[in-house]
Amino acid sequence: MIIKSLELNNFRNYQSLAVDFSKGTNIFYGDNAQGKTNILEAIFISSTTKSHKASKDKDIIQFYEEEAHIRTYIEKDDDITKVDMHLRCAKSKGIAINNQRIKKAAELMGILNVVFFSPEDLAIIKSGPSERRRFADMELCQLDHIYLYNLNHYNKIINQRNKLLKDIQVNYLLKETISVWDAQLVAYGSKIIERRQKFAEQINEIIGKIHKKLSGGKEELKVFYEADTLVEEYENKLLAGQDKDIRLKQTTVGPHRDDFSFYINGIDIRKFGSQGQQRTAALSLKLSEIELIKKITKDTPVLLLDDVLSELDSNRQNFLLNYIGKIQTIVTCTGLDEFVNNRIEIDRIFRVIDGSVTCLEEM
């Protein structure tokens, strides 16, 4: 699987852009705030329907414009698939695949699998639980349509239940209706818990070998899923926490409070690891994401690197660059020194200046 080309209209700082990619390593370089990351963001939206920045559609559309388009052309087994994202200020986005409008975002999942790696991801180990849940959710939503369905329904029910908890402050008799939402929470939440547990097991089958190589054989890394509640305890914990939930006006039990922990040689590096260990573990996690997609889909994802190399030391740089060349990679950076010094094979170079992209060289 590769991206053949990308077309943007009124997207971020691009009024109009058309880019053809090489199937190898594509580098977009230029000063900060010129629009390099916007290209990666557009690709990520084409894959997941969401921005990696969690931005709303209206914030992505160019100022004074009402709509924007992202058209991504994907090649797989000599077939071309066109994904058209129609972003609108006043309405939800429209999505079409090969000019056929789709009704559910789940129909898009799996057409383009990407792995997005940014400097913020290097801090995923020491960040808050929401960042680690988001990582797992974004990965699982690409790979598992059923998980996406369950997660969407779970989030809707959580919002509805939380609204009810606030309404109970005004009308206490509404407490009798909580059980209706609890039953649905347990139904969808239990499936999320089970899938996240399997996800942790799948990652562990991969990450240990990668991290051992990255650490020179000195460290053994394991990922543990910390479920807020076990499936068999879920219903009872919801019931026991009802009064607390009403007092706090929010649901305090469920997978929306899950976390993941990372242990190196039996030590929780989230709490006791050095910054170097945490960043190395984060790199191992992202590389494991690539391998997991390959294993499940029997295809290679597209790797998106957003100015990551400048944040890594030479050892981690070299390890990451070993993966470049094996899969299509789209890189943003402020300069080409990292690639020249590491003698990495570059297939296409683009210069980005204030929303204007010029292909400088094709190797």
N, C-alpha and C positions, 0 to 999 in steps of 0.2 A: 504494500500500500504506500503510495506517495501522493503528495499534492503537486499537481501539474501547474496550476496557476491560481491567482487570487485577484479579484476585482473589488474595489471599494468605491462607494459613492456617498459623500457627505458623512463619512465615518471619522469621528475624532477630528484630526487636523488634515484629513485627506478629502478634498472635494472630489477628486477623481484619480484613481490609481489602478494600474494593471501590471502585475508582476508574474513572470514565468520563472519557476523554480527548477533547479537541477535536482536529480534524484539522489545526489550526494550531500555535500556540505555547502550550505548557503549562508553567507555572512552579510549582515546589515550593520554597517558601522557609521558612526557620526557622534557629534556632541550630545550631551544630555538634553532632553526635552525637545527633540527634533521629530519624534514620531516612530522611533524604532519599535518600541514595545507595543504600540498600537497595532502593528502588523501581526504580532504574535497573539494579541488579544482577539483580533478578528478571526484568526484560525481557531483559537480555543472556543469562541462562541459558535463557530460552525460545527464543532465537534460535540459540544455539550449544551448548547443554547444559552449558556450563562457566561458572564465575564469572570475572569479569575480575580478581578478587583471587586467583585460583588457590586458592580455599578448597575444602576437602573438604565433601561434603554434610552430614556430621554436625556440622560447625561452623556451618552455615547454619541448621539447625533450632533452634527455640527451646529454651532450657534446660528439662530435665525432660520433653521431648516426644520421641516416637520417630519421628515423620514430619512432613512439611510438604507443602503443595501450592502450586503456582503455576499459575494458569489465565489464559491470555492469549487474548483474542478479537481476531482480525486480520481486517480488511476489505480485500478486493481485488476490483475489478470487481463490486461489489455483492454479493459472496459473503462469508460469515463463516466463518472457520476457527478452531476452538478447539484450543489447544495446552495440554495438561495435563501438568505436571511433578510427579511423585510422588517426593519425596525421603525416603529412609529411612536411619536411623542404621546399621542392621546389614546392609543390602542395597544393591545398586546401584539407581540411580534408575529409575523406570518412566516411560515417555513414551507419551502417547496423543494422536492427532490425530483430532478429531471423534469422540471416544470409542472409537476403534480403536487398540489397543495396537500400537506399532511395535517391531520387534526390533533395528533398527540406527539409531544416531543420524544416519547419513547421510540417512535418509528425512526428517529434519526440516529439513535444510539447504535454504535457499532459500525456505522458507515465510515467514520473517520476517527480512529483512536489516536490520541496524542498524550504525550507526557510533557508537562510544563514544569520547568525548573527555574526558579528565580532566587535571588539572594535571600528573600524572606523565608524560603523553604529550608535554608540552612539553620534557621532558628526554630524549626518545627518541634524539636525535642523539648526545648525549654519554654516554648510558648504555652498559652493556655490550652485547656482541653478542647475548646471549640475548633482550634486550628487542626488538631489531630483527627477530630471527628470529620471535619471538612475534607481532609485528605482522603480518609477512608471512603466517605460518601461519594466524592467525585470519581474515585477509581471504580468503586462498585457500580455506580450508575452507568459508567461506560460499558461495563462488562456484563451486567445482569439487569435485564429489563424488569424482572419481577421485583428486584430490590428497589429500583426506581419507583415502581408503582406503589410498593409498600411504604417507602419513605415519603412520597408525596402525600399519600393519604394520612399517614401518621402526623405529619406536620400540620395538615389542615385540622385534624381532630384536636391536636394540642392547642392550636389557636382558638378553636371553638370552646374547648373546655376552660381555657384561661379566661375567656370572655364571660363564661357562665360563673366562674369563681368571683369575678368582679360584680356581676349582677346579683349574686347571692347577698352581697353587702346591703343591697337595697330591699331585696325580697328573699327572706331566709327560706321560704317554702320551696324555692327552686332547688334547694339541696337534694331533694328527692330525685331529681333528674340526672344527678352526677353519674349514677350507675350506668346510664345509657352510653355516655361517652367513655366510661371506664372499660366497658366490654369491648368497645371498638379499639381503644388504645392497646389493650392486651392482645387483641387479635393481630393487629399490624405490628405492634412493638415487639412481640415475641419473635416474629419472622425476621425483623431487623437484627435482634440480638443473636439469633442463630446464624445469620449470614455473616455478621461481623466476626463472630467466633471462627467461622470457617475461613474468613479472609485472613485473620491473624495466623491461622495454621498454614495457609497457602504462602503467605509472605515468609514465614519461618523456614519453609522448605527451600527458599531461595537466598534469603538475606545473610544467613550464616556463612555460606561459601564466599559470597561477594565481600563481606566485611573482613573475613579472615585474610583474603588476598590484599585488601586495601590496608590492613594493619600489619602486613608482613608476617601473618600467622600468629600474632601475639594476642589477639582479642577474639572472643566469641560473643556475638551479638544475638540476642533473642528479643522478640516482641511479645508482649502480653496484653491481651484484651481485658480491660477492667470494666466489666458490665456494672451499671448502677444497680441492677437487680437481675437475679436469675429468673428464667422463664417460669419455673415452678413456684416462685415466690411473688411474682409480679402482681397478681390480682390482690393478694392479701396486703402487700405493701402499699398499694394504691388506697385500699380501704382504710388501713391504719393511718395513713397520712392525710386523710380528707380534711380534718380540722385544721391542720397546719397549712394545707394548700389554700383553704378558705381565708385563713388569717393573712397569708402572704400574697394571695390573689394570683398564684401561679402553681403549675404542676411541678412537684419536687421529686417525682419518681419516674424513671423511664430511660430509654436509650438516648434521649436528648441530653442526658447528663453523663454519658459514657466517657471513657478515656482509654488511652493506650500508654503503656509504659515500655521502656527500653532498658535492657540489662546487658552490661558488658562484664563478662567473667563473674556473674552473680551480683553485680553492683548496679543499683538503679541510677543510671547516668542523668536522668531527668532531675534528680535531687543532688547527686554527689559527683557527677561526671565533670570533667574539665570542658572548657569551650571547644577544644580540639576534638575530644571524644564525641561531643554532641554534634559537631559539624560533620565529622566522619560518618557517624551513624545516619545522619540526614542524607548524605550522599549515597550511602549504601541503600537506604530506603527508596530513593528515587530510581536508582539503577535496578532495584528489585521490582519496581513498578513496571519497568520496560520488559523485564523477563517474564513477569506474570501475564502481561498482555499477550506476549508472544506465545506463551504456553496455552492460554485459554482460547485465543482467537486463531491460533496457527498462522498468524500474520504479524508483521512488524509495525509498531506505532511510529508516528512522526515525533521526533524529539525537538522540543522548543526550549532553547537556552537563552534566558534573558539576563545578559550581563553577569553571568555566574562566575566565569573564569577569574575575573579580577578579585573575587572574594575567596578564592582557594589558594592554598600554598602549592608549590611546584609538584609535590607528590600526588596530591588530590587532583590537580590539573591533569597530570599525565594519565592518571587512572581513568578520569572521565573522558579524556580525548581518545582513549583506546576504543570507546564505544562509537565515536564519530567515524563514519566510514562504513560501519556495519548497517546503519539505518539512515534514512533521510533526516537531516538535521538542519534546523533554521536557527541561527545564532544572532544575537544582538551584542554589540560591544562598542566601546568608545575608540578603540584602536586595534590594529592587527598584530601587535607585538607578540601577544600570547600564542598566536597561531604560527607566526613566523619562527619564533624561538623554539617552539615544539615541533616544527617542521610538519605540521598537520597538512593533509591533503585538502586543498580548498577547490571546490568546483565552480562556485560563482560568488562574486563579490558585488555588493550594492552599497552605494554611498547615499546616506539619508541627510538631507538638509531642509529643515523647516517644511516638512510634508511633501518634499520632492525626492523621489527615489531614482537613482541612475545606476544602471548596470555597468560597472567599470571594467570587469574582467571575467572571462570564462576560461578556466584552466583546462 
